[in-house]
Amino acid sequence: MKKTEEFCPIREILSKLGDKWSMLVLHYLNESSALRFSELQKAIPDVSQKMLTQTLRKLEGMHLIERTVYPEVPPRVEYRMTELGRSFMEKLNPLIRWASEFAVHVK
């Protein structure tokens, strides 16, 4: 008889946020009050437009960021952290600091 997989919150979160771009997008949005798509592209130059779009949609769907469209011509769209996103970043920031300090030692 196979053991059924139980819900694992760690596995669930890592499967959604452990990709190549999500943490970087969250990091840059957390460092700013709001950023436009082009500003995120400049901050993360190796992300493609398609991948950035997919990542932003995913993070918005997870309620970690919010997208605001301003009724201007041309339309202005900004992304910012939600309260849930900020609470996640409070936990992630120590890891970011650790990575900045010790990444050269991890092989």
DSSP file (Angstrom, degrees, kcal/mol; ACC not computed):
  #  RESIDUE AA STRUCTURE BP1 BP2  ACC     N-H-->O    O-->H-N    N-H-->O    O-->H-N    TCO  KAPPA ALPHA  PHI   PSI    X-CA   Y-CA   Z-CA
    1    1 A M              0   0    0      0, 0.0     2,-0.2     0, 0.0     0, 0.0   0.000 360.0 360.0 360.0 131.1    0.0    0.0    0.0
    2    2 A K        -     0   0    0      1,-0.1     2,-0.5     0, 0.0     0, 0.0  -0.542 360.0-121.3 -78.9 139.6    1.4    3.4   -1.0
    3    3 A K        -     0   0    0     -2,-0.2     2,-0.2     1,-0.0    -1,-0.1  -0.681  29.8-125.7 -77.2 128.7    1.7    6.1    1.6
    4    4 A T        -     0   0    0     -2,-0.5     2,-0.3     1,-0.1    -1,-0.0  -0.535  26.8-108.6 -76.2 142.1   -0.4    9.1    0.6
    5    5 A E        -     0   0    0     -2,-0.2     2,-0.2     1,-0.0    -1,-0.1  -0.525  31.5-143.1 -71.8 131.7    1.5   12.4    0.5
    6    6 A E        -     0   0    0     -2,-0.3     2,-0.2     1,-0.1    -1,-0.0  -0.592  32.4 -88.1 -88.9 156.8    0.6   14.7    3.2
    7    7 A F        -     0   0    0     -2,-0.2    -1,-0.1     1,-0.0     0, 0.0  -0.484  43.7-167.6 -64.1 128.1    0.4   18.5    2.7
    8    8 A C     >  -     0   0    0     -2,-0.2     4,-2.5     1,-0.1     5,-0.2  -0.944  11.6-162.4-122.6 107.4    3.8   20.0    3.3
    9    9 A P  H  > S+     0   0    0      0, 0.0     4,-2.5     0, 0.0     5,-0.2   0.852  91.2  53.4 -60.8 -34.6    3.8   23.8    3.6
   10   10 A I  H  > S+     0   0    0      2,-0.2     4,-2.7     1,-0.2     5,-0.2   0.952 111.6  44.5 -64.5 -48.1    7.5   24.0    3.0
   11   11 A R  H  > S+     0   0    0      1,-0.2     4,-2.2     2,-0.2    -1,-0.2   0.891 113.0  53.3 -61.2 -39.8    7.4   22.0   -0.2
   12   12 A E  H  X S+     0   0    0     -4,-2.5     4,-1.0     2,-0.2    -2,-0.2   0.934 113.2  41.0 -61.9 -48.8    4.3   24.0   -1.3
   13   13 A I  H  X S+     0   0    0     -4,-2.5     4,-2.7     1,-0.2     3,-0.5   0.928 115.4  50.0 -68.1 -45.4    6.0   27.4   -0.8
   14   14 A L  H  X S+     0   0    0     -4,-2.7     4,-2.1     1,-0.2    -1,-0.2   0.863 107.1  55.2 -63.8 -34.4    9.4   26.3   -2.3
   15   15 A S  H  < S+     0   0    0     -4,-2.2    -1,-0.2    -5,-0.2    -2,-0.2   0.820 116.4  37.8 -67.4 -28.0    7.7   24.8   -5.3
   16   16 A K  H  < S+     0   0    0     -4,-1.0    -2,-0.2    -3,-0.5    -1,-0.2   0.805 130.9  25.7 -90.6 -32.3    6.0   28.2   -6.0
   17   17 A L  H  < S+     0   0    0     -4,-2.7     6,-0.5     1,-0.1    -3,-0.2   0.455  98.2  84.9-113.9  -2.8    8.8   30.6   -5.0
   18   18 A G     <  +     0   0    0     -4,-2.1    -1,-0.1    -5,-0.3    -3,-0.1   0.272  65.4 111.2 -87.6  13.8   11.9   28.6   -5.6
   19   19 A D  S    S-     0   0    0     -3,-0.2     4,-0.5     1,-0.1    -3,-0.0  -0.131  85.8 -93.4 -78.0-177.8   12.2   29.3   -9.3
   20   20 A K  S    S+     0   0    0      1,-0.2     4,-0.2     2,-0.1    -1,-0.1   0.764 114.4  27.6 -69.9 -27.3   14.9   31.5  -10.8
   21   21 A W  S  > S+     0   0    0      2,-0.1     4,-2.6     3,-0.1     5,-0.2   0.743  95.9  78.6-113.3 -27.3   13.1   34.8  -10.8
   22   22 A S  H  > S+     0   0    0      1,-0.2     4,-2.7     2,-0.2     5,-0.2   0.906  97.5  46.4 -56.4 -48.9   10.5   35.0   -8.0
   23   23 A M  H  > S+     0   0    0     -4,-0.5     4,-2.4    -6,-0.5    -1,-0.2   0.879 113.0  50.5 -64.0 -37.0   12.8   35.8   -5.2
   24   24 A L  H  > S+     0   0    0      2,-0.2     4,-2.5    -4,-0.2     5,-0.2   0.930 110.9  48.1 -66.1 -44.3   14.7   38.4   -7.2
   25   25 A V  H  X S+     0   0    0     -4,-2.6     4,-2.4     1,-0.2     5,-0.2   0.939 113.8  47.4 -60.6 -46.7   11.4   40.2   -8.2
   26   26 A L  H  X S+     0   0    0     -4,-2.7     4,-2.2    -5,-0.2    -1,-0.2   0.902 110.7  52.9 -61.8 -40.5   10.3   40.1   -4.5
   27   27 A H  H  X S+     0   0    0     -4,-2.4     4,-1.3    -5,-0.2    -2,-0.2   0.944 111.9  43.6 -60.1 -49.5   13.6   41.4   -3.4
   28   28 A Y  H  < S+     0   0    0     -4,-2.5     4,-0.3     1,-0.2    -1,-0.2   0.880 114.5  49.4 -68.2 -37.0   13.6   44.4   -5.7
   29   29 A L  H >< S+     0   0    0     -4,-2.4     3,-1.0    -5,-0.2    52,-0.4   0.864 108.5  54.2 -68.1 -33.7   10.0   45.3   -5.0
   30   30 A N  H 3< S+     0   0    0     -4,-2.2    -1,-0.2     1,-0.2    -2,-0.2   0.797 104.5  55.2 -68.9 -27.4   10.7   45.1   -1.3
   31   31 A E  T 3< S+     0   0    0     -4,-1.3     2,-0.3    -5,-0.2    -1,-0.2   0.511 112.4  46.5 -81.8  -4.9   13.5   47.6   -1.7
   32   32 A S  S <  S-     0   0    0     -3,-1.0    49,-0.3    -4,-0.3     3,-0.2  -0.913  78.0-126.7-135.3 158.2   11.2   50.1   -3.4
   33   33 A S  S    S-     0   0    0      1,-0.3     2,-0.3    -2,-0.3    48,-0.2   0.876  94.2 -17.4 -72.6 -36.0    7.8   51.5   -2.7
   34   34 A A        -     0   0    0     46,-0.1     2,-0.4    -3,-0.1    -1,-0.3  -0.951  62.9-160.0-164.7 149.3    6.7   50.6   -6.3
   35   35 A L  E     -A   79   0A   0     44,-2.5    44,-2.9    -2,-0.3     2,-0.2  -0.986  14.7-132.8-135.5 147.3    8.3   49.7   -9.6
   36   36 A R  E  >  -A   78   0A   0     -2,-0.4     4,-2.0    42,-0.2     3,-0.3  -0.525  35.9-103.6 -88.8 164.8    7.2   49.7  -13.2
   37   37 A F  H  > S+     0   0    0     40,-0.5     4,-2.3     1,-0.2     5,-0.2   0.910 122.0  51.2 -54.8 -46.8    7.8   46.7  -15.5
   38   38 A S  H  > S+     0   0    0      1,-0.2     4,-1.9     2,-0.2    -1,-0.2   0.840 107.5  53.4 -64.0 -33.0   10.7   48.5  -17.2
   39   39 A E  H  > S+     0   0    0     -3,-0.3     4,-1.9     2,-0.2    -1,-0.2   0.884 108.7  49.1 -69.3 -37.8   12.4   49.3  -13.9
   40   40 A L  H  X S+     0   0    0     -4,-2.0     4,-2.0     2,-0.2    -2,-0.2   0.896 109.1  53.1 -65.7 -39.9   12.2   45.6  -12.9
   41   41 A Q  H  < S+     0   0    0     -4,-2.3     6,-0.3     1,-0.2    -2,-0.2   0.892 110.0  48.0 -62.0 -39.2   13.7   44.6  -16.3
   42   42 A K  H  < S+     0   0    0     -4,-1.9    -1,-0.2     1,-0.2    -2,-0.2   0.876 111.5  50.0 -68.6 -36.6   16.6   47.0  -15.7
   43   43 A A  H  < S+     0   0    0     -4,-1.9    -2,-0.2     1,-0.3    -1,-0.2   0.829 123.1  31.9 -70.2 -31.4   17.1   45.7  -12.2
   44   44 A I  S >< S+     0   0    0     -4,-2.0     3,-1.7    -5,-0.1    -1,-0.3  -0.696  74.1 172.9-124.5  76.0   17.1   42.1  -13.5
   45   45 A P  T 3  S+     0   0    0      0, 0.0    -1,-0.1     0, 0.0    -2,-0.1   0.705  71.8  58.6 -65.5 -21.5   18.6   42.4  -17.0
   46   46 A D  T 3  S+     0   0    0      2,-0.1     2,-0.4    -4,-0.1    -4,-0.1   0.446  83.0  97.8 -90.5   3.2   18.9   38.7  -17.7
   47   47 A V  S <  S-     0   0    0     -3,-1.7     2,-0.1    -6,-0.3    -3,-0.1  -0.744  74.0-128.1 -88.1 136.3   15.2   38.0  -17.3
   48   48 A S     >  -     0   0    0     -2,-0.4     4,-2.5     1,-0.1     5,-0.2  -0.399  20.0-114.0 -77.0 160.0   13.2   37.8  -20.5
   49   49 A Q  H  > S+     0   0    0      1,-0.2     4,-2.4     2,-0.2     5,-0.2   0.904 117.8  51.4 -59.2 -41.9   10.0   39.9  -20.9
   50   50 A K  H  > S+     0   0    0      2,-0.2     4,-2.4     1,-0.2    -1,-0.2   0.924 111.5  45.5 -62.6 -46.3    8.0   36.7  -21.1
   51   51 A M  H  > S+     0   0    0      2,-0.2     4,-2.6     1,-0.2    -1,-0.2   0.878 112.6  50.8 -68.3 -37.4    9.4   35.3  -17.8
   52   52 A L  H  X S+     0   0    0     -4,-2.5     4,-2.7     2,-0.2     5,-0.2   0.923 111.0  49.1 -65.0 -43.1    9.1   38.6  -16.0
   53   53 A T  H  X S+     0   0    0     -4,-2.4     4,-2.3    -5,-0.2    -2,-0.2   0.937 113.2  46.5 -60.1 -47.6    5.4   38.8  -17.1
   54   54 A Q  H  X S+     0   0    0     -4,-2.4     4,-2.4     1,-0.2    -2,-0.2   0.901 113.3  49.4 -62.3 -41.8    4.8   35.2  -15.9
   55   55 A T  H  X S+     0   0    0     -4,-2.6     4,-2.7     2,-0.2     5,-0.2   0.923 110.9  48.8 -65.1 -44.7    6.5   35.8  -12.6
   56   56 A L  H  X S+     0   0    0     -4,-2.7     4,-2.2     1,-0.2    -2,-0.2   0.910 112.2  49.0 -62.2 -42.4    4.7   39.0  -11.9
   57   57 A R  H  X S+     0   0    0     -4,-2.3     4,-2.5    -5,-0.2    -1,-0.2   0.912 112.1  48.8 -62.7 -42.7    1.3   37.3  -12.7
   58   58 A K  H  X S+     0   0    0     -4,-2.4     4,-1.5     2,-0.2    -2,-0.2   0.938 112.7  46.5 -63.2 -47.2    2.2   34.4  -10.5
   59   59 A L  H  <>S+     0   0    0     -4,-2.7     5,-2.3     1,-0.2     6,-1.1   0.853 112.8  50.4 -65.4 -34.6    3.2   36.6   -7.5
   60   60 A E  H ><5S+     0   0    0     -4,-2.2     3,-1.5    -5,-0.2    -1,-0.2   0.911 108.6  52.1 -67.2 -42.4    0.1   38.7   -8.0
   61   61 A G  H 3<5S+     0   0    0     -4,-2.5    -2,-0.2     1,-0.3    -1,-0.2   0.783 107.7  52.3 -64.0 -27.1   -2.0   35.5   -8.0
   62   62 A M  T 3<5S-     0   0    0     -4,-1.5    -1,-0.3    -5,-0.1    -2,-0.2   0.453 114.2-121.1 -86.3  -2.0   -0.4   34.5   -4.7
   63   63 A H  T < 5S+     0   0    0     -3,-1.5    22,-0.4     2,-0.2    21,-0.3   0.735  82.0 117.8  67.8  25.5   -1.2   37.9   -3.2
   64   64 A L  S   <S+     0   0    0     -5,-2.3    18,-2.1    20,-0.2     2,-0.3   0.733  79.9  21.5 -89.7 -26.5    2.4   38.7   -2.5
   65   65 A I  E    S-B   81   0A   0     -6,-1.1     2,-0.4    16,-0.3    16,-0.2  -0.912  71.8-142.5-133.1 162.6    2.4   41.7   -4.9
   66   66 A E  E     -B   80   0A   0     14,-2.9    14,-2.0    -2,-0.3     2,-0.5  -0.961   7.2-143.7-128.0 150.5   -0.2   44.0   -6.3
   67   67 A R  E     -B   79   0A   0     -2,-0.4     2,-0.5    12,-0.2    12,-0.2  -0.937  13.2-166.9-113.9 128.7   -0.5   45.6   -9.7
   68   68 A T  E     -B   78   0A   0     10,-2.9    10,-2.5    -2,-0.5     2,-0.5  -0.975   4.0-161.3-120.7 125.9   -2.0   49.1  -10.1
   69   69 A V  E     -B   77   0A   0     -2,-0.5     8,-0.2     8,-0.2    -2,-0.0  -0.923  10.8-150.7-105.7 124.1   -3.0   50.5  -13.5
   70   70 A Y  E     -B   76   0A   0      6,-3.4     2,-2.5    -2,-0.5     6,-1.1  -0.795  21.5-120.2 -96.1 134.7   -3.3   54.3  -13.6
   71   71 A P        +     0   0    0      0, 0.0     2,-0.3     0, 0.0    -1,-0.1  -0.415  69.6 122.4 -76.5  73.1   -5.8   55.7  -16.1
   72   72 A E        -     0   0    0     -2,-2.5    -2,-0.0     4,-0.1     4,-0.0  -0.800  68.7 -86.4-124.5 166.8   -3.3   57.7  -18.1
   73   73 A V  S    S+     0   0    0     -2,-0.3     3,-0.0     1,-0.2     0, 0.0  -0.974 124.9  24.7-118.7 116.6   -2.3   57.8  -21.7
   74   74 A P  S    S-     0   0    0      0, 0.0    -1,-0.2     0, 0.0    -2,-0.0   0.661 116.1-112.2 -70.9 158.0   -0.2   55.7  -22.1
   75   75 A P        -     0   0    0      0, 0.0     2,-0.5     0, 0.0    -2,-0.1  -0.273  25.3-143.0 -60.6 140.3   -1.3   53.6  -19.2
   76   76 A R  E     - B   0  70A   0     -6,-1.1    -6,-3.4   -40,-0.0     2,-0.4  -0.916  15.7-168.7-105.8 129.5    1.1   53.5  -16.3
   77   77 A V  E     - B   0  69A   0     -2,-0.5   -40,-0.5    -8,-0.2     2,-0.3  -0.974   5.1-176.7-121.6 130.1    1.4   50.2  -14.4
   78   78 A E  E     -AB  36  68A   0    -10,-2.5   -10,-2.9    -2,-0.4     2,-0.4  -0.935  12.6-151.1-126.3 150.5    3.2   49.8  -11.1
   79   79 A Y  E     +AB  35  67A   0    -44,-2.9   -44,-2.5    -2,-0.3     2,-0.3  -0.946  20.8 167.7-118.8 140.5    3.9   46.8   -8.9
   80   80 A R  E     - B   0  66A   0    -14,-2.0   -14,-2.9    -2,-0.4   -46,-0.1  -0.970  37.4 -91.8-147.5 162.1    4.3   46.9   -5.1
   81   81 A M  E     - B   0  65A   0    -52,-0.4   -16,-0.3   -49,-0.3     2,-0.2  -0.428  33.8-142.2 -72.2 146.4    4.5   44.5   -2.2
   82   82 A T     >  -     0   0    0    -18,-2.1     4,-2.6    -2,-0.1     5,-0.2  -0.483  34.0 -98.9 -92.8 175.0    1.3   43.5   -0.3
   83   83 A E  H  > S+     0   0    0      2,-0.2     4,-2.3     1,-0.2     5,-0.2   0.902 128.0  51.6 -60.5 -40.7    1.3   43.1    3.5
   84   84 A L  H  > S+     0   0    0    -21,-0.3     4,-1.9     2,-0.2    -1,-0.2   0.916 109.9  49.2 -62.5 -42.4    1.5   39.3    2.9
   85   85 A G  H  > S+     0   0    0    -22,-0.4     4,-2.3   -21,-0.2    -2,-0.2   0.901 110.3  50.2 -63.0 -42.0    4.6   39.9    0.6
   86   86 A R  H  X S+     0   0    0     -4,-2.6     4,-1.8     1,-0.2    -1,-0.2   0.884 108.5  52.5 -64.8 -37.7    6.2   42.1    3.2
   87   87 A S  H  X S+     0   0    0     -4,-2.3     4,-0.8     1,-0.2    -1,-0.2   0.875 109.9  49.4 -66.8 -34.7    5.7   39.5    5.9
   88   88 A F  H >X S+     0   0    0     -4,-1.9     4,-1.6     1,-0.2     3,-0.8   0.917 109.1  51.9 -65.4 -43.3    7.3   36.9    3.6
   89   89 A M  H 3X S+     0   0    0     -4,-2.3     4,-2.7     1,-0.3    -2,-0.2   0.811  98.6  64.6 -66.9 -29.5   10.3   39.2    3.0
   90   90 A E  H 3< S+     0   0    0     -4,-1.8    -1,-0.3     1,-0.2    -2,-0.2   0.871 109.9  40.2 -57.7 -35.3   10.8   39.7    6.8
   91   91 A K  H << S+     0   0    0     -4,-0.8     4,-0.5    -3,-0.8    -2,-0.2   0.801 117.1  48.8 -82.2 -31.0   11.6   36.0    6.9
   92   92 A L  H >X S+     0   0    0     -4,-1.6     4,-2.0     1,-0.2     3,-0.7   0.787  92.3  76.5 -80.9 -29.1   13.6   36.0    3.7
   93   93 A N  H 3X S+     0   0    0     -4,-2.7     4,-2.5     1,-0.3     5,-0.2   0.851  90.6  54.6 -56.7 -39.7   15.8   39.0    4.4
   94   94 A P  H 3> S+     0   0    0      0, 0.0     4,-2.4     0, 0.0    -1,-0.3   0.893 109.0  49.7 -61.3 -35.6   18.1   37.1    6.9
   95   95 A L  H <> S+     0   0    0     -3,-0.7     4,-2.9    -4,-0.5    -2,-0.2   0.898 109.3  51.5 -66.2 -40.3   18.7   34.6    4.1
   96   96 A I  H  X S+     0   0    0     -4,-2.0     4,-2.4     2,-0.2    -1,-0.2   0.925 111.2  47.4 -61.9 -45.0   19.5   37.4    1.7
   97   97 A R  H  X S+     0   0    0     -4,-2.5     4,-1.8     2,-0.2    -2,-0.2   0.919 112.7  49.3 -62.9 -42.8   22.0   38.9    4.1
   98   98 A W  H  X S+     0   0    0     -4,-2.4     4,-2.9     1,-0.2     5,-0.3   0.928 110.9  49.9 -61.1 -45.6   23.6   35.4    4.7
   99   99 A A  H  X S+     0   0    0     -4,-2.9     4,-1.9     1,-0.2    -1,-0.2   0.896 108.8  52.5 -61.5 -40.9   23.9   34.8    1.0
  100  100 A S  H  < S+     0   0    0     -4,-2.4    -1,-0.2    -5,-0.2    -2,-0.2   0.872 117.2  38.7 -62.4 -36.2   25.5   38.2    0.5
  101  101 A E  H  < S+     0   0    0     -4,-1.8    -2,-0.2    -5,-0.2    -1,-0.2   0.873 129.7  24.2 -82.4 -38.7   28.1   37.4    3.1
  102  102 A F  H >X S+     0   0    0     -4,-2.9     3,-1.7    -5,-0.2     4,-0.8   0.405  84.1 103.2-115.1   2.2   28.8   33.7    2.5
  103  103 A A  G >< S+     0   0    0     -4,-1.9     3,-0.7     1,-0.3    -1,-0.1   0.842  80.4  59.4 -57.4 -33.9   28.0   33.0   -1.1
  104  104 A V  G 34 S+     0   0    0      1,-0.2    -1,-0.3    -5,-0.2    -2,-0.1   0.743 105.1  50.5 -67.0 -21.4   31.6   33.0   -2.1
  105  105 A H  G <4 S+     0   0    0     -3,-1.7     2,-0.6    -4,-0.0    -1,-0.2   0.629  89.9  89.4 -90.5 -15.5   32.3   30.1    0.4
  106  106 A V    <<        0   0    0     -4,-0.8    -4,-0.0    -3,-0.7     0, 0.0  -0.739 360.0 360.0 -88.5 119.7   29.4   27.9   -0.8
  107  107 A K              0   0    0     -2,-0.6    -1,-0.2     0, 0.0    -4,-0.0   0.388 360.0 360.0-115.3 360.0   30.7   25.6   -3.6
